[in-house]
């Protein structure tokens, strides 16, 4: 009986702290990102990932930070992580398709954009514009 009470007390103390920590690091990172303090935001998102390695949004914001820092390989790695965690994340698919297009990988960009068109709910307009851009650039 004593062990059950101690276990319940520990669970009520430990789990809310973990949940709060996840939210705290991500929110701090988001605030810093919005202030364009990318290096500090990067650290907070990485802290969030230590506690919650499946934080799709932390990977997404890390990719945005690396885009702003012009580190394409790291941007791509983080976008791939987002898509691995959530294959239906339209924003990550769109930005990865853009990244592939910028590196002249028209085939991969088209495949990603086709996938985005199938999922389309938020990025429909951007996807249609990207499709036209891919078609125009791949003809050259």
Buried (B, 14 or more C-beta within 10 A) or exposed (E): EEEEEEEEEEEEEEEEEEEEBBEBBBEBBBEBBEEEBBEEBBBBBEBBBEBBEEBBBBBBBBBBBBBEEEBEEBBBBBBBBBBEBBEEBBBBBBBBBBBBBEEEBBEBBBEBBEBBBEBBEEBEEBBBEBBEBBEEEEEE
